[in-house]
Amino acid sequence: PFVADRELGLQWSSRRYIRLVNAEKSLTVIIAAHNEEHRISETLISLAEQTRPADTIIVICDRCTDGTAAIAGSFGARVMHTTGNAYRKAGALNQALMTVLPELNDEDMILIMDADTALTSEFLASAEERLTKTVEPHHSFAVGAIFLAGSDCDTFSAKALQRNEYLRYAHDLNRRHGRAEVISGTAGLFPVHALREVSDSRGDKLPGGGYVYSLQSLTEDNELTIALKHLGYRSASPGGCTVHTEIMPTFATLYYQRLRWQRGALSTLREYGVTAITLPYLIRQILMYIGVLFAPFFITAATHAIYTVGRLPWSWLWFFLGLIVIVERIWTVRGGGVKSLTLAVFVVPEVLYDIFQHYVFLRAAFDGLTGSREYWDHIEADGSERTKIVAPQLFIACAVALTCLSAMLCIQLGIQWVVIGVVVASGITHSALRATSLDPLVLIHGSYRS
């Protein structure tokens, strides 16, 4: 086999040849880094402390101008540098994978992770166990991370709100027994044959061409997940696969991050169209935007009731349902300690945080509808500077105004509280179903329940 591989032009090291004879699966870690000298040490230390150590660690330095490469080399990592990369993280990872994939067997494994992320000590062992625990021989898995905020923060701050958000996402994954809709870019373990199949399928079964990661997507992890699912793979985030990752320090940086995430999600759905795989994601986007517009609808109905009657209609049923929602939001962040619980108890800051995200979602919808140019750290519309600033605000204002007008129409028909009740009940029902295997959207694309 060694001679045959050499004839194919593949350069195997002596260690690699011994591993082939023993038929062991190797685990290669690829870390995408751009000027990460302040965080890369923590990332590499977390890899050194794994109960299942990696066979090879590669740090791909994308236009680094700091000490990232030197620090990575001091830890014994293999350092690679990108050449002429104009496609951000996806381009850097593609360059690394073009070098690494020919060196590996189909059944080997590759962990792709961020340079500002630290793995818990059992991550690789848990991920490998989940990856090799296949229910059906034809269906392989990609294993993602359950990510938590990795830094301390004040009780009422952008970081604290993100920390509670991540805690709830982790709790949701645990309730769903690791069923993951997206393999997080913080850390994901893939069988080599899966990445090769994605690359080979670009331009045929999948959009794009020639690379593992799509060069057009702003959210390469989300796009890769959908690509894998179209090829029959499944995704999971087991309980032992926890990471601590850096979060946005200010609302300004958070705004651009979430705008990129949402714009990337919408662009990917548009690129793939309506399929059996994308349908659940599309339905969730529709439900999410209904939830975004529900806020001005409810405020309009409540304001009208207070103005005409002097109070909101009272119902013990809705009081207890609302109380259950509040208690659930507090309970799901208990792992974050006193600060997380305090933030949840006050309710209002997190409500305002939701409104902030609603604005981001509407802005992303405007950018998608108008075909705005996409950037990694911000999204900028074509046209004059005035259009870039005013047009999105007009779009959002019109969306809110139309929602308020629809609320007034429902008030005239006397059905406003029926509509509100249906929306709230639907949201509570869907949240309850997501905690079980009964979620119809999960059953459509067959995510795995362990």
N, C-alpha and C positions, 0 to 999 in steps of 0.2 A: 504493500500500500504506500509506503514511503517513496519508493522509486516512481510509482505511477503518479503520485501527487506532484513530484518534482517535474515530471514530464509535462504536467498540465500548467506548469509555471508557478506553482504555489510553493512558497519558501517555508518549510516547517523547521522549527528548532528541535533540538534533541529532546527537550522536555515535552514538546508537543507530540513527538513520535511515541514516547513512552506512554503518554496519556491515551493515545489512540489504541495502543496494544492492550491497555487495561480496560478499554471501553468505558472510561469515566466521562461524565459530563462536566465540561468546564463552565465557569461562571465569570464573565467579563463585565466589568463596570466601566461605563463611559460617563464622564462628568462634563457637561457643557459649562464653560466659564468665560466670563468677560469681566476683567478687572475685579476679581473676587479675593484679593489678598487678605481681607479682613475676616472672611468666612470659610475659606477653603480648608484651613487647618482643622476646624471643628468637623467639617464634612469627612476629611480623611481619617481623623481620629475615630469617628463613629464606624468607619469601615474596618479599621484595625481591631476594633472591639467586638466584631461580629462572632457569634458562636459558630457560624459557618463562614469561614473566610473566603474572599474572592480570589480567584486564580490570577487575574490580571486587573489592574486599575489603570485606566487611561483618562487623562485630563486633556480635553480639547480646548486650547486657548484661542478664543476668537478675538483677534485684534487687541490683545491684552497689552497694556502699556505700564503695568505695575509689576509687583513681584509674584503674581499668581504662579507662573511657570517655575520659578525658583523654589517656591514653597512646595509645590506638588512634587518636584524632583527630589527634594530633601526627604519626602516621605516614601520614596521608592516608586512613585507612580510613573508610568510611561507618559511623557508629555508630547502632545502633537499641536501643531499650529495650523490654523486655517490659511488658505491662500485665496485672496480675492473674493472673500465671501460677502455677498450683498443681500443675503437672505436670512439674516439674524440667526436665531437658535436652530431653526430647521436646517439652514444651509450648513452650519457648523457640524451638526450631528450627521448630516448626509456625507460630508467629507470624511468624518471619522469612520462611519459605517462602510463606506466604499473601500477603506483600507482594511478594516477588521473582519468583515463578513467572509471574505475569501479564505481567511485563516482558520475558520471554525467549521465544525460539523453541524448538520441540521439539528441535532438534538442538544447541542450546547445552548447556553443561556446568556442573555445580555441584559444587564440592569442599566437603564438610562435614567440619570438623576440630575437634579440641579446642584449647583455649587454652593448654594446657601441653605442646604438641607442636611440635617443630621439624622441618621437612621438609629432606631432603637436596636439593642444588641441582638435581638432575635429576628430582625427583619429578613435577612437573607435565608435563614433556615426556614422560617414560616412561608416565605414566598416560594422557595424551591419545593417545599412539600406540597403546597397548593398547586403549583404548576405541573407537578408530576402525578397528581392525584386526579386522573382523568376518568370521568364517568363513562364516556364512549371513546373508543380508539380514534374515531374520526374527528372528534371535537377537542381541540387544545385550548389552553387558557392563556390569557395575559393577566398578570397580577399587578395591581396598583397599590398605592399607599393610602393610609388613613392619616391625613395631615392635621397637625395641631400647630398653634402659634408657638414660636420658639423663643420669644423674648418677653420679659416682664414689662408691664406698662401701668399707667395710671388707671384708676377705676373708670373715669369718664374720658375716653380718648378714642381716636380712630383705631388704634391698636386693640384697645379693649373690646370694641364692637366687633372687630374681625375675629378676635379670640373666641368670643361667644358664638359667632357664626360657625367657626370651624369646629367647636365643641359639639354643636347641634348636628353638624354634618357627620361627625364621627359617631355620634349616638344613633343617628338615622341608619348609618351603615351597619352598625352592630345589631340593630333591631331587624334589619333586612338580611342578617346572616351573611354579610359581605357582598351582597349583590351590588355591583358598581356600574353606574351608567357611563362613567368616563375613567380611563386610566390616567390618573393625575400625572402631570409633568414633573412633579416633585420627585417621584421615583416610580419606575415601572419595570417589571421583569418580563422578558419576552423570550420564547424559544426562537432560536436562530431561523428555523424554517419558516416561522410566521413572518419575520421581517423580510426574508427573501421572497416569500410569496406576495407580500404587499408590493415590493419593488417590481417584481415581474408582472404584476397585474395592472400597474399604472398605464393608462392609455387604452386599456382593454376593458377589464371588469371595473376598474376604479378610475376616477379622474386623475389627471396629472400624468407624468411620464418619467420613468427611469430611476426614481429615488424612493427611499423608504418614507421620508417625510415630505409632505406637499410643500412646495415652495410658495404657493399662493395663500396658504392659510396663516392667519394671525394666531390661531390656537392649535398648534401642531399636535398636541396631545389629544384634544377632542377629535380632530380629523383622523388621526391614526386609529383611535378607538372605533370610530364608525367604519373605517376601511377594514379593520380586522373583522368586525362583525359581519360585514358584507361577504367576507371570505369564509364564514362559518365558525369563527373563533368566539369565545366567550370571555367575559371579564369578571374579576372578583377582587375584593379588597379584604383579605382575612384579618381577624382581630390582632394577630401578632405583627402585622405590617404597618407599624406606626412610625411616623417621622415628625420631626420638629422643623418647621420652615420659617424663614423670615417673612414678615408681613409689612405692608405699606405703612410708613411712619406718619403720613399726613393724609388729609382728605383729598388734596390735590393729586398726589401720586396714586391714591386709591381710585380716584375718579378715572384716571387714564387706564389703570389696570383693568377695572371692571368694564370700561367701555371697549377695550380690546377684547376681553373675554366674550362679551355679548355680541360684538360685531363679528368676531370669529365664528361663534356658534351659528349665527344667522347666515353668514356667508357659506359655511360648510353645508348647511341644510339646503340652501339654494343650489349649490354646486352638485349635490347628489340627487336632488329632486325627491319626489315622494316614492319611497320604497317600503317594504315590510320592516326594514331596519330603522329608517328615518321617521316613519310615521309616529312612533311613541314620542320621539324627541320633538316633532312638530306639534303634536297635541299638547305637550307640556309647555311649549312656547306660547301657544294660543291661550292656554289656561293661565299662564303667568301674566300675559298682557291683559287678560280679563281682570286678574287680581290688581294689576296696576291701575286700571281705570275704575275699579270698584271704590277706591278711596275717595275721589271727587264725587262719585255717585252717592256714597253714603253721607258725606259731609253736606251735600246739597239737601238730601232728604232730612237729615237731622236738623239742619239750620231752619228749614221750612217748618218742621214740627215745633221747634222751640219758639219760632216767631208767631205761629198761629195758635198753638195750644199752650205754650208756656213751658212745655217739658217734652222729653222723649217718651214714646210709648213704652210702658213697662211690661216685662214678661219674665216670670221666674225661670222659664225654660231657657231663654237666651242669656239670662244672668248666669245660670249655672254652666251653660256651654262656654260662655266667655271666661268664667272662672277656671274651668278645666283647661282652656287654652293657656291662660296666664300661668297656672300651676305647672303645666307641661313645659313651658318655656323656661321656668325657673329650675325645674327638676333636671332638665337635659344639660344644664351648664354647671351642675354641682361639682363636677370634676375639676373645674377651674378655680375652686377655692372661694374665699370670701369676696374678692373683688368681682368675680364673674357673677356670683349670686346677688351682690348689691346692685350691679348694673341691671340685672334681669328684674329685680324687685321694683325698681323705679319705673319700668315699662316705657315711659315717654322717650328716653334717649334712643331706645331700640326702634320705637315707632318712627322717630325722625330719621333714623338710619335706613329704615325700609323705604321711606319717602325719597331719600337721597338715591337709593338704588333704583327706584321707580323712574326717577329723572334720567338716570344713566340708560335704562332700558329704552325709554322713549327716544333719547338722543341716538342710540344705536339703530333704532328702527328708522329714524330720519336719514342717517348716514347710509343705511342699506338701500333705502328707496331712492335716494338721490345719487347713488354711485360714488360716494365720497372716496377720496384716495385713502389708502390704509397705511398706517405706520405702526412700528412696534410699540412706541411709547406714547403716541397720540394719534388721533385721526383728524384729518384736515380736509375740509370740503374744497372742491375746485371753485374758481370764481373769484370775485372781488372780496376784499377783506370784510366789507360790510355784510356781504351775503353770508360769509362764513360765521359771522357772529349773530346776525339777526335771524336768518332763515330757520335754524334749529329751534330757536326760542318761539318763533311764530308757529312752527309745526306743533310743538308741545302745547303751546297755549290753545291752539285750535282743537287739539285732541281733548284737552281738559274741558274746554268750552262745550264741545259737542256732547261730552259725557254729562255735563251739568244740564244741558238742554234735554237730553234723554231722561234724566232724573225728573226734570220738571214735567215732561210728558207723562211719565209714570205716575207722578203725583196727581196730575189732572185726571188720570184714569183710576186712581185710588189703588194702585198695585205696587207702589214703591217698596213697601215692607215685605210683600210677597217675593219680589225680585231679590231684595237683600237677603231674605231668609233662604232662598234657593241657593244663592251664591255661597253664603256662609256654610250651609249644610253640606253643599258639594265639596267645599274645601276641607271641612272636618272629616267627611267620609273618605276622601282621597288620602288624607294624612293617615287615617286609621288603616286603610288598605295597604299603604306603602310599608307599614310595619309588618305586614304579613306576606305570604306568597300569593295572596288573592288579588294583588294589584294588576288590573287588566293590562296596563301599559308595560309592566314587566313581563307578563306572560306572552305578549306579542313577540318580543324579540328574544325571549328565552334566556334571560340572565340567570346565572347559576345560584341555586340555594344549596349550601353545604349541609 
